[in-house]
Every structure is written in structure tokens, then in C-alpha cells.
Amino acid sequence: MSDTNSAGPNVDVVDILTSDHKDMIALIGQIKGAPDGSQRRDLADTLIAEVMRHAVAEEMYVYPAVEDHVPNGKEEVEHDKKEHGEIVKLMKRLEKAEASDPAFMELVQELESLLTHHASDEESEQFPKLRSHIPREKLVDIGQKVEKAKKLAPTRPHPSAPHSELFHKTVGPGVGMVDRLRDKLTGRHTDQ
């Protein structure tokens, strides 16, 4: 989706995550402008996969860095994880909704509101703190780990699954592989 990879090996994690946020909001715009239910469904599935990858990568590598280096980092991470949980529950509802049903677009609108709020919080509050408390080389290193994690992360919301580092490093990639296998079998394209 994003062209952050082509920006070279010196892109830091803040640039990568900010770019993800822009991609997500752009996808919501595409869903709103889609001419039919089938396109809305495909775009929503792509959005869900992107948000899941982003959230998993953040929880694996970014949140531990926030906890370790940012003042009141633990409280910030708790708040962010709570928001991730709300987003995942909403995406689960969106995944089950019929794209032709008016409720589908209401869920998209609700998701846009949650994602915009979450992205705005991170970009205005948390990301500047990361840059001021963590050396650039480490932020670049975290960025590379985030990109790798996004490739392995689950592409479907699993609200009952614990969003923990241990889960995503052990079970998580397996869940992602199951998701992608299911995507192939059902003809969904969520791993671009």
C-alpha cells in the first residue's frame, strides 16, 4: 500500500506509522466513494487488514519503546491499547456487515472517527515524544522491525485474542498465515 519501503533504510518508525495512518484514512475515502457494495466490501477488507497489521506491529515494537523511554509511557500505552480494542471490535462488526446495508456505511463512519482520533493522538502527542526520547538510529531500527511484523501480522480482527507482545510473537504470525490462506481460498486480496 504505502511507499515507505522505497524511501530507503533510514526511514524511522514515526514516518512509517504516520504514512500508515494516511493510507487508512485514504482507504476510508475510497470506501465512501465506491460505486457498489462489492467494491465497498473489498476496500473494507483491505482497510481491516491494514489496520490489523499496523496495530499488531505497534503493540509488538512501538508500545514497549514508549513504556521504556517516554515519561508516563505505561499510562499512554494502556490508553492506546484500549483504543485498539475498540477499533478491533468495530472492525469485527464491519467484517460481518452486509456492504449493501446502510448500517455498513454507519460502521465505516464510526471507524473513521475512531481511527482519526487515534492517529491524531499519536501524531500530535506520542510521536514527538518518541523522537525526543529515543535516538534516531533506534527509531530506524524499530521501523524495520515494524515493517517485518506487518508482513506476518493477522489480517483479520480477532477480538478475543490477547493483544500482547507474547501472543503476536508466537501465535500471531500463525493466525496471520491462516488468514492469508483463507484469503486465497475465498479470493480476497488483503495481502498486497
C-alpha positions in Angstrom: 0.0 0.0 0.0 2.4 2.6 1.2 5.7 3.5 -0.4 7.6 3.9 2.8 9.8 0.9 1.9 11.1 2.7 -1.2 12.2 5.6 1.0 15.3 3.6 1.9 16.6 2.0 5.1 16.8 5.3 7.0 13.0 5.8 7.4 12.2 5.9 11.1 9.2 4.3 12.8 7.3 7.6 13.1 7.4 8.2 9.3 6.2 4.6 8.7 3.3 4.8 11.2 2.3 8.3 10.0 2.2 7.0 6.5 0.1 4.1 7.6 -2.4 6.5 9.1 -2.7 8.5 5.9 -3.2 5.2 3.9 -6.0 4.2 6.3 -7.9 7.5 6.0 -7.4 7.4 2.2 -9.0 3.9 2.1 -12.0 5.1 4.1 -12.4 7.9 1.5 -12.3 5.2 -1.3 -14.9 3.1 0.6 -17.2 6.2 0.8 -16.8 6.9 -2.9 -17.1 3.2 -4.1 -20.0 2.8 -6.6 -21.2 -0.5 -5.3 -21.4 -2.9 -2.4 -18.8 -5.3 -3.8 -16.1 -2.7 -4.1 -17.0 -1.3 -0.7 -16.6 -4.8 0.7 -13.2 -5.4 -0.9 -11.9 -2.0 0.2 -13.2 -2.5 3.7 -11.4 -5.9 3.9 -8.2 -4.2 2.7 -8.7 -1.5 5.3 -9.3 -4.1 8.1 -6.1 -6.0 7.1 -4.0 -2.8 7.1 -5.3 -1.6 10.5 -4.7 -5.1 12.0 -1.1 -5.1 10.7 -0.4 -1.6 11.9 -1.9 -2.3 15.4 -0.1 -5.6 15.9 3.3 -4.0 14.8 2.7 -1.1 17.2 1.9 -3.4 20.1 4.9 -5.6 19.4 7.6 -2.9 19.0 6.4 0.6 19.4 4.5 0.4 22.7 7.4 -1.3 24.6 9.6 1.6 23.4 7.0 4.1 24.7 6.9 2.3 28.0 10.7 2.2 28.3 11.6 5.7 27.1 8.6 8.1 27.4 7.6 9.7 30.7 4.2 8.2 31.8 4.7 5.7 28.9 2.8 2.9 30.7 -0.3 5.0 31.0 -0.1 6.1 27.4 0.2 2.5 26.2 -2.8 1.4 28.3 -4.9 4.2 26.7 -3.7 3.2 23.2 -4.3 -0.5 23.8 -7.9 0.3 25.0 -8.4 2.3 21.7 -7.0 -0.6 19.7 -9.5 -2.9 21.4 -12.4 -0.6 20.5 -11.2 -0.4 16.9 -10.8 -4.2 16.6 -14.4 -4.8 18.0 -15.8 -2.3 15.5 -13.9 -3.9 12.6 -15.3 -7.3 13.6 -18.8 -5.8 13.2 -17.8 -4.2 9.9 -16.4 -7.5 8.7 -19.8 -9.2 9.3 -22.0 -6.4 7.9 -23.6 -6.6 4.5 -21.9 -4.0 2.3 -25.3 -3.1 0.7 -26.9 -2.5 4.2 -27.0 1.2 5.3 -25.5 0.1 8.6 -22.3 -0.8 6.8 -21.6 2.9 6.0 -22.5 3.9 9.5 -19.9 1.4 10.8 -17.4 2.9 8.2 -18.2 6.4 9.6 -17.7 5.2 13.2 -14.4 3.5 12.2 -13.2 6.7 10.5 -13.9 8.7 13.7 -12.0 6.2 15.9 -9.1 5.9 13.5 -8.8 9.7 13.0 -8.9 10.3 16.8 -6.3 7.5 17.5 -4.0 8.8 14.7 -4.3 12.4 15.8 -3.4 11.4 19.4 -0.3 9.5 18.3 0.9 12.1 15.8 0.4 15.1 18.0 1.4 13.7 21.4 3.2 10.4 21.3 5.3 10.5 18.1 7.1 13.8 19.0 7.9 12.2 22.4 9.3 9.2 20.7 11.6 11.4 18.6 12.7 13.5 21.6 13.4 10.5 23.9 14.8 7.8 21.6 17.9 8.2 19.3 17.2 8.3 15.6 19.2 5.0 14.9 16.9 3.2 17.3 13.8 4.7 15.7 15.0 3.5 12.3 15.7 0.0 13.8 12.2 -0.1 15.4 10.8 1.0 11.9 12.5 -2.0 10.3 11.0 -4.4 12.9 7.6 -2.8 12.4 7.8 -3.4 8.6 8.7 -7.1 9.2 5.9 -7.5 11.8 3.3 -6.0 9.4 4.2 -8.8 6.9 3.4 -11.5 9.5 0.5 -10.0 11.4 -3.0 -11.3 11.3 -5.2 -9.7 8.6 -8.4 -10.3 10.4 -9.7 -8.9 13.7 -9.6 -11.4 16.5 -11.2 -9.5 19.4 -11.0 -12.5 21.8 -7.2 -12.8 21.2 -5.0 -11.1 23.7 -3.2 -8.1 22.2 0.1 -8.9 23.8 3.7 -8.9 22.6 3.9 -12.6 23.5 0.8 -13.5 21.6 1.8 -11.7 18.4 5.4 -13.1 18.5 4.2 -16.7 18.9 0.6 -17.3 17.9 0.0 -14.1 16.0 2.1 -14.9 12.9 0.3 -18.3 12.7 -3.0 -16.6 12.8 -1.9 -14.3 10.0 -0.9 -17.2 7.9 -4.3 -18.9 8.5 -5.9 -15.6 7.5 -3.9 -15.3 4.3 -4.6 -18.9 3.4 -8.3 -18.3 3.9 -8.0 -15.1 1.8 -6.5 -17.2 -1.1 -9.3 -19.8 -0.8 -12.0 -17.1 -0.8 -10.3 -15.0 -3.4 -9.9 -12.0 -1.2 -6.9 -9.8 -1.8 -5.8 -8.4 1.5 -2.1 -9.0 1.4 -1.0 -6.5 -1.2 
